[in-house]
């Protein structure tokens, strides 16, 4: 698995790991994903980063939960080629989301490699997988 630095933000310079991951996997702009998720959070009457919001958004965009893998470090993942979103945490109170595309992790720094995986989601459009 390789690592490549990746950072994208909105017009205000702020960035959110959920939006950033979805932008990378779906090849959409930060504003488009952010606005869509904001509308969805209002429809669902939930906070923007709640699991129900991002899982609903992912399902609407053909990103489906593959499995839960507690106690596996991100750096130890072995996945078939394709586009994934990894939901992970530090086993305390910090949660993070990262895209993994064709065995390359894209994030703002390599610290994500030492986080523990909670769930793996796979993008299921043939035009995006090899």
Beta strands, then each sheet from edge to edge (+ up, - down):
strand 1: 2-5
strand 2: 63-68
strand 3: 83-89
strand 4: 95-101
strand 5: 104-107
strand 6: 116-123
sheet 1: 1+ 5+ 4- 3+ 6- 2+
end
